[in-house]
Amino acid sequence: QMWEEAIALGKELAEQYENEMFDYEQLSELLRKQAQFYENIVKVIRPKPDYFAVGYYGQGFPTFIRNKVFIYRGKEYERREDFEARLLTQFPNAEKMKTTSPPGEDIKTSSGQYIQCFTVKPKLDLPSKFHRPVSEQIVSFYRVNEVQRFEYSRPVRKGEKNPDNEFANMWIERTIYVTAYKLPGILRWFEVKSVFMVEISPLENAIETMQLTNDKINNMVQQHLNDPNLPINPLSMLLNGIVDPAVMGGFANYEKAFFTEKYMHEHPEDHDKIEKLKDLIAWQIPFLAEGIRIHGEKVTEALRPFHERMEACFRQLKDKVEKQYGVRAILSSLEERRGSRPRSMVRSFTMPSSSRPLSVASVSSLSSDSTPSRPGSDG
């Protein structure tokens, strides 16, 4: 299912058939295959394998893996427990470590075998050819393929515990692993060549979490726009978990932790980050609105009361957010000029998750011939 790689090889072959061999019959067959691959990239949802960091500690291991860490690519839908079981059958005398912290010298120099295994998250490294925003279907391949950096995050509490709000002192200790080669390669596992650690502050963690939530809504909306036959249940759970106040701790916790005069007075250097978090909260509304619109079109009669409750909760949320953080809109005037909603409205103008969503200014400039009537939140 690595159609991106197949297309690259197909282009090399096409050059041969067209300019060296003049075999137009083979060329036409190859181009038909390529067309199918491009269609598959956009329409077929591919399973995303998990990646695992595995450390082999102790003098009992052979020298080529002793006291080294490797990143493994799991099989499709393989859980960590199944992967560990598969690993431990190769080393029946090894002991599985209970912690994810780096081991001490006592374990490294011991005569036994100790295996440490935990799930790591691949870090997207988008090829330079994607110099403008592209659809999630194209980007999703690079989230788990052609990856060389992986990260593992561990929550760490600093300062006094706040019983009212756990977010205020929740730091993230993030370890980043860089492998010798990109995965997947000729092997399903490669050695880690460098490791470094960064600390993420509670506010930066909130920004990151908010961005991920927005991306998650956006990605699911795009999938439903591309494939109307997708089941509705995952969309229902995602939307309800965000808009229903009974379920949602949501950004109310961020408001209590960071949007206070006390926090602003103690952390004046965080002003820009607080504005960014407010901007992300405001941007969640148009993405949710699109998700709820799709949900309303696909919902069954049996689930209609559930949808109506969700709509009511969303209206309250929308009023609150727009009053406090302003209104964000996606290409509204462009739609009016066209007279109808374009099928890929959300898909065409979303940023990869490493970037911010488009600001109001950039949306206005895309959707209007004149200069924007008001500045965007980030200028």
Sequence and secondary structure as in RCSB ss.txt:
>XXXX:A:sequence
QMWEEAIALGKELAEQYENEMFDYEQLSELLRKQAQFYENIVKVIRPKPDYFAVGYYGQGFPTFIRNKVFIYRGK
EYERREDFEARLLTQFPNAEKMKTTSPPGEDIKTSSGQYIQCFTVKPKLDLPSKFHRPVSEQIVSFYRVNEVQRF
EYSRPVRKGEKNPDNEFANMWIERTIYVTAYKLPGILRWFEVKSVFMVEISPLENAIETMQLTNDKINNMVQQHL
NDPNLPINPLSMLLNGIVDPAVMGGFANYEKAFFTEKYMHEHPEDHDKIEKLKDLIAWQIPFLAEGIRIHGEKVT
EALRPFHERMEACFRQLKDKVEKQYGVRAILSSLEERRGSRPRSMVRSFTMPSSSRPLSVASVSSLSSDSTPSRP
GSDG
>XXXX:A:secstr
  HHHHHHHHHHHHHHHHHTS  HHHHHHHHHHHHHHHHHHHH       EEEEEEESTTS TTTTTEEEEEE  
TT  HHHHHHHHHHH TT EE S  S   HHHHTSSS EEEEEEEEE     TT  S   HHHHHHHHHSSEEEE
EEEEEEE SS  SS TTTTEEEEEEEEEEEEEESSSSSEEEEEEEEEEEE HHHHHHHHHHHHHHHHHHHHHHHH
H TTS SHHHHHHHHHHH TTT  TTHHHHHHHSSHHHHHH GGGHHHHHHHHHHHHHHHHHHHHHHHHHHHH  
GGGHHHHHHHHHHHHHHHHHHHHHH    SSHHHHHHHTS  TTHHHHT   TTS    HHHHHHHH SS  SS 
 TT 
